């Protein structure tokens, strides 16, 4: 099955978001005394990425359910 450009873009967005979350986690891990303002910005960014990632994962789950329905018919 070939992926269309929007599907590739969504896959890339998911991958990029997860990579960015890893970077943010490492940022916190690498600091004993993180600046509270910088830390707050990182947490806000992570929360936004998590919300988008959850939405994308739900879309993926729905796609799998549709495929499953198609196969069971």
C-alpha positions as MATLAB code, in Angstrom:
seq = 'XXXXXXXXXXXXXXXXXXXXXXXXXXXXXXXXXXXXXXXXXXXXXXXXXXXXXXXXXXXXXXXXXXXXXXXXX';
ca = [
       0.000    0.000    0.000;
       1.424    3.375   -1.032;
       1.202    6.301    1.344;
      -0.132    9.575    0.081;
       1.655   12.821    0.893;
      -0.704   13.742    3.791;
      -0.196   10.270    5.300;
       3.578   10.649    5.035;
       3.310   14.089    6.596;
       1.254   12.737    9.506;
       3.747    9.922   10.047;
       6.571   12.451    9.982;
       4.719   14.725   12.429;
       4.232   11.844   14.856;
       7.863   10.827   14.578;
       9.048   14.432   14.957;
       6.820   14.992   17.988;
       8.082   11.875   19.734;
      11.680   12.854   18.986;
      11.061   16.333   20.413;
       9.561   14.833   23.583;
      12.719   12.764   23.956;
      14.835   15.905   23.586;
      12.798   17.711   26.233;
      13.097   14.766   28.639;
      16.858   14.717   28.096;
      17.004   18.471   28.716;
      15.504   17.906   32.169;
      17.677   14.837   32.823;
      20.860   16.745   31.997;
      20.239   19.502   34.543;
      20.508   19.441   38.273;
      19.214   23.007   38.598;
      17.045   23.890   35.625;
      15.858   27.462   35.273;
      12.208   27.514   36.313;
      11.143   29.731   33.399;
      12.952   27.568   30.840;
      11.523   24.462   32.474;
       7.999   25.875   32.329;
       8.354   26.595   28.614;
       9.595   23.038   28.018;
       6.650   21.605   29.972;
       4.180   23.721   27.978;
       5.768   22.593   24.724;
       5.698   18.951   25.843;
       2.031   19.218   26.852;
       1.148   20.561   23.418;
       3.095   17.801   21.674;
       1.468   15.161   23.891;
      -2.017   16.449   23.049;
      -1.264   16.363   19.313;
       0.345   12.933   19.595;
      -2.659   11.518   21.458;
      -4.941   12.863   18.742;
      -2.804   11.313   16.009;
      -2.631    7.971   17.819;
      -6.431    7.987   18.126;
      -6.654    8.617   14.370;
      -4.319    5.679   13.776;
      -6.413    3.481   16.057;
      -9.537    4.450   14.092;
      -7.774    3.587   10.836;
      -6.898    0.148   12.194;
     -10.492   -0.396   13.303;
     -11.720    0.470    9.798;
      -9.256   -1.967    8.260;
     -10.315   -4.620   10.736;
     -13.974   -4.095    9.780;
     -13.105   -4.371    6.088;
     -11.275   -7.648    6.659;
     -14.050   -9.197    8.772;
     -16.759   -8.670    6.160;
];
